[in-house]
């Protein structure tokens, strides 16, 4: 159960609806793709390499597509080819786990060059195409956008910018009278993904705690299944009830001011 549940629409089934999940091969993205497929949606699972993408194709309603989400041609091509009702952007680079003095500009900026670039390209194409009326766009940012991330270089700033870009896209949709809803989801750090586990270990060491103690101090951890449930909730909700952004924890979605 979510901390804040967006209002459900009169028809909340996802059967017959097409969703593109960018970054669907592992972690939260894989959980999102699986949950949407289980809810009846036809899912286009986008990943950079064939082998991880193929692992995502575990159900008849999931189609694996190999593409580089940061390639400027990918967003327009895939949105035009599949004409989705829902677009979920989860893909991003794994940030380095090291303090500021041990960073180079190249390591510090990796999430600006990947995560922000992906958000910019796909949000722009969702407006230019545009997405079909009633379309939903969900951008996965990070809880680090709210509280910083001192061991992850430019990660927190990049994730904050993804949230800003999502807000800008919603404003442009309103100005153009486009029936498209954009929202950002900020998942809290979790040990249950390949991206989150090294960060949890690094922060536990920084605080002089065991990993188990540090995880317990974080509260109920988010799982890929929980991320999937949250996106299904947003996909089913009445567009008028969807907030510009949410914090996502193991307890569910919580609307952000």
N, C-alpha and C positions, 0 to 999 in steps of 0.2 A: 504494500500500500504506500502510495506517495505521501510525502509531507503536505504537498499541495497538489490536488488533482485537477487538471484542466477539465472544463465542462465537456461532457460527451455529446457528440452529435446524434441526431435522430437515427442515422444509419451508420453504425460504427464498424461494420465489417470492412476488411481490406480486400476482399475477393474482387478480382477484375482490375485492381489498381497496380500500376507498375512503379517500382522504386529502384533508383540507382543508389547503391551504397559504395562510396569511394573509400577504399582502405578496408576492404571486407575480408581480408585473408587471415587475420589473427586478432586477438585481443578484443577490445570493445567493438570494433567494426564487425568482427565475425559474429559476436553475440547479437548485434543489431540485425545483421542479415538473416540469421537463423530465426530470430523472433518475428521479423516481418513475414518471412516465408510461412512460419507456423500460423500466423494470423490470416493467411490467405493471399498475401500480395505476391506478385511475380517480381522477383528480385534480380537485378543485374548487379553482380558482385564484382567490383573493379579492383584489380590489384596489379602491381608492377611486373610480377613474374608469373609464369604459367603454373609452376608447381604449387605455390601457396594458394593461388586462385582456384586451382582444381580441388584443393582440399575443402574449399568453401562450398563447392557444388555437391552438398550432401542431401539435397532434396530436389524433387522435380521442379519446384518453383524457383530454384536458384540457378541462374546462368552465370558462369564465370567468364569474365572478359579481361584480357590482359591489356593494360594501357598504363602509361605514365601520366598520373593525374596532374603533374606539374608541367607537362607539355602543353603549350598554348593551343594546340589543335585538338587535344583530347576532349575538352569540355564541350565545345561546339559540336564535334562529331558525335559524341555519345548522346548528348541531349537531343540532337536532331534525329538520330537513328532510333532511339527508344521512346522518346516523348513521355518521360515519366510524370506521374502524378506527384511523387515525392522524391526529393534529393537529400541524401544524408552524406555529409562530408566528415569523415573520421581520419583520413590519412594524414600522416605527418612524419617528420624525421625524429629519430631517437636522439635526445640531447645528450651531450657529454656530462658525466657526473664528476665535476671537479670545481674547485673554488675559482673565483675571478682571476687570481694571480697566476693560475695554471692554465688559463685559456689563451688561445690565439684568436684573432678576429675571425678566422675561418671557422673555428669551433663555436665561437660565441654566436655567430650569425646563422648557423645552419637552419634553425627553425624559421628565421625570417625568409630565407631563400626557398624553403620548402612549404611549411605550413601556411604562412601568409600568402605566398604565391598561389597555392592551391585555392585558398579561400577567395582571393581576388579574381582568379580566372573563372572559377565556376559560378560565383555570384554574379559577375559581369554577364556571363553567357545566359544565366537564368533570367536576367532582365532584358537582354538584347533579343533573345529568341522570340518571345519570352516563354517561360514555362506555361503549361496549359492552365486555364482558369481553375481556381481552387487548389492550385499547387502548393505544396509545403516544402520548405527548405530548412533543414536542421544542420547547424554547423557545430561540431564538437570543438570547443576551446579547451580550457582547463581551469581548475580551481586555483592554479598558480597565478592566473590573471588577477585574482583578488588579493593574494597575500604574498606574492613574490616566490622566487625559487632560487636561492643563492648558490646552489650547486649545479645549476643548469644553464649558465650563460645567459643568452638572450631569450630563453624559452618563455618566461613569464610575460615579457613585453610583446613577444610575437603572439602569444595567446590572447592578450588583451586587445591587440590590433584585430585579430579575427573577430572578436566580439564587437568591436567598433564597426568593422566592415559589414557585419550582419545587420546592425542597426541602420547603417547607411543604405543598405539594399532595401530594407523595409520602407524607409522614408522615400526612396526613389520609386518603389512600387506604388505607394500611395499617391505620389505626385503624378504618376502616369496612369492612375486608375487601373492598375493591374491587380487582378484577384489572386495574389500570391502572398503567402505568409512566411516570413523569415524569422527564425528564432535561434539563439545560441544556447548550447548546453555546456556547462562547465563541470566536468567530472572531477571529483576529488581524487587525490593520489591513492592508488590501490596496489597491493602486492599481487593481484590476480592477472596481471598482463606482463608481457615481455618488456614493455616500456616502463611500467611502474615498478617492477620488482627491483631492478638495480638502483632506482632512485630511493626506494624505501630502505634498502640496505645502506646506501650512502648517508642518508639522513639519520638513520639509527646510529651509525658510527659517529657522526658529527655530534650527536647529543649524548654519546657515551652510553647508549642503551643496546640491549639485545634487539634483534629484529622482532621477536615475538612481543617484547614489551612495547616497542615503538608502535607496532601494528595495533596492539590493544589500546594504546593512548589515542589512536585515530578514530575510534568508534567503529561501528559496523562498516566493514569495507565494501566497496562497490565491486560487483562481479560483472563479467560480460553479459550474463543473463539479465542482470538488473538494468544494464544499459539498454539492452534490447527491449525490455518491458517499458522503459521510459519512452523510447522512440515510438513504439506501438501506441502508447497512450497519447502522445502528441499527434500522431497520424490520424487517430480516431477522433480527436477533440474537435469541438466547434472552433473554427478559426478565430471568432471574436473573443474567445476565452484564453487564447495562447499569449503568454507574456513575451516580451522581447528577449529575456534570458532567464536561465534557471541554473542553480547549483544542483549537481547530481551526486548524491551520496548513496551509501547502502540502504538508507531509509527511503530513497526515491527522490523525486523532483521537488525543489523548493524555489519559488519565484524570487527573483532578485529585483531590488528596487532600481 
